[in-house]
Amino acid sequence: MESRKPPPSALVDNHVVPGDVVLDLTEMTNQTIKLGAGLRQDCDTIQTTSAGRLRLSKPNKYWVESSQKRYIPSVEDTVLGVVVDTKPDNFLVDIKGPNLAFLPVLAFEGGTRRNIPKFEIGTLIYARVVKANSIMNPELSCMDATGKAAEFGQLKDGYMFDTSTGLSRIIFEWHRATKYGGKSLGETILMLPSGPY
């Protein structure tokens, strides 16, 4: 007798453990889904690879939210990084992941060979992950998906410190609640729930 698999939304916001089947792809015809951290496809099912809470972002992006010391980069994450080396074509950036990330010199709004940003070693960068997988270094960009700089780029003032991903998520949610709750803090907190800082 085959066990019934829960509908796609049944496990969202609930705790999951490695090996849990969270989605049955045979029941999801003509739908595109994006898998984030902690999930993998196994034939016609999506299974968890880490313990935590299953999260869903509209329209169909799923990931497992967990607290860990080491950050694992995922595409579309926003991260803080420190420039550790400069090359002719890119900057090597430490985002506290398993590998150094690289930031191409052309990954800036208006970036050309004649208009290359000058970053010294130790410069703090706010960027977006555009490529990430387990066998190569992640690639960063200082532009949003439309090619605009938005808030990305060099950060000049402030303090930076390491936290677990769980603590950064808690502080991020608190800051978002106070920012949009009508209270003013007088300063900006750049807290990244997906990153190490």
N, C-alpha and C positions, 0 to 999 in steps of 0.2 A: 504494500500500500504506500503510495507516494504522499509525502507530507505537502500540505498547501503552503505556498510561499506567500508572504504578506504583500499587500499592494505597495507601490513605490513609496508612499508617504508614511507608512506605518512605523518605520524605524527612525524617521527624521526626528532630531532632537532627543533621541534616546541613546543610552550607552550601548556600544557594540564592542565585541572582542574579535581578535584575529580569527578568520575563518567563517564569520557570519555572512550569510547570503543576504544582501540588502536589496538587490534588484534582480528580477528575472527578465531578461531581454526578449524572451519569446512573447511576453505579454505587452511589450512596448513596441509595437510596429509603427514605422514611419516617424519615430522620434529620435532626435539627436541628443545625446547626453555628453557632458564633459566630466571626466573623472579628475579629482584633485588628490591631495595627499592622503595616504592610508587606504586607497582602493585600487583594485586591479580586476581585469576581466579574465574570467576562467570559463571558456566555451560560451554558453548562453547565460551566464550569471555574472554579477558583480559581487566580489567578496572583499571583506576588510582585511587589511594586512597589519593594522595596529589598533590598540584599544583607545577608546575615547567616545565622543558624541558624534553621531552622523549629522551632518549639516547639509542644507539645500539652499542654493541661491537661484533665484529665478533667472532664466527659464528652467534649465535642467543641469545645473552644475552641483555635483555631490562631492563631499570630502569628509574625512574624519578629523575632528578637532581634538587635539590632545596636547598635554603639556610635556615638553621635552627640553633638554638643555641645548641640543644641537639642532640648528635650523636646517631643514631640507627644502631647497628652493623649488617652487612651483611656478608655472607660467602665470603671469598677471599679478604676482605678488609685488607689493611695494616694499623696498628694503632700504636700510641705511648701510653704507659701506665706507671703508677707508681705503684710499688709494695707497697701494703698497709698492707699485712699480709702474713706470711709464715706458711704453714701446712706441715705435713710429706709427703703428696703425691702431693701437688700443691702449687702454689703461687696465692694469690688473687691480682688482678691487676685492678686499676681504669683506665678505658679508657674513662671516662666522658660520659658513656651511662647510660641507666636506671638502670642497675645492674652491680655489679662488675664482671669482667671476671676471669676465672681461667686458669692458665697456668700450666699444669702437669709437674712434674720434669723430666719426660721422653720425653718431647716434644722439645728436643734439639738434634743436631747432635751428635751421639755417646752417647746419654743419657742412663745410666744404673743405677741400684740401688747403685752401688759403685761410680759412677761418677755423683753426684748430684751437680748442680751449687749452689753456695752460694750467695744469693742476700739479701741485707739488706733492711729494710723498707725505701722507698724513692728512690730506684734504678729505673732508667728510662730504659724501655724495648721497643724495636722495634719488633713487632710480626705480625703474620697473623691470621685472624679470620678463624677458621676451622669449628665451629658449632655456629649457632645463630638462635634463634627463640624467640617469645614473652613470653614464659612461663618458660624459664630457663636461667641461666647465660651463656653468651657466652664462648666458649672455644678457647684458643689461642694456637699457635705453633710458635716456633722459627726456623722452617725449612720450606723450600719451598715444592712444591708438589712432588719433587723427593727425599726428605729426606735430602737435603743438607742445611747447615746453611745459605748460600748465604750472605745477608747483615743483617740478623735478629740476635737479641740478645741484650746484654746490651749496652747502649750508655753511654760513659764515660765523654765526654766534650760537651759543648754547652749551649744554652739557650732554654727554652721551655716556650711558652705562649699560652693562650687560644684565639681562634678566632672562628668566625662563619664558618660553612662549606663552605659558598659561598666565603668568603675572602680567605680561605685556597686554594680553587680551583683556584682563580685568581692568587695568588702568585705561585702556582704550575705550572700553564700554562706559566707564565712569566719566571720562572726559567728554565723550559724545553726549551723554545724558546731561551733563552740566552745560555744555556748549549750546545745545539746542533747547535746554530747559529755560533759557532766558537769563542765566547767570553769566557774568563775565569774569574770567580768571585774570585778565590783565596781561597774560602771556600766552604763547602758543605751545602746546604740548604735541610733539610729533611722536606718536606711539604707534608702532606697527604690529598688529596682532599676528601677522604671519612671519615676522622676522625676529631676530635675536635682541634687538635693542629696545 
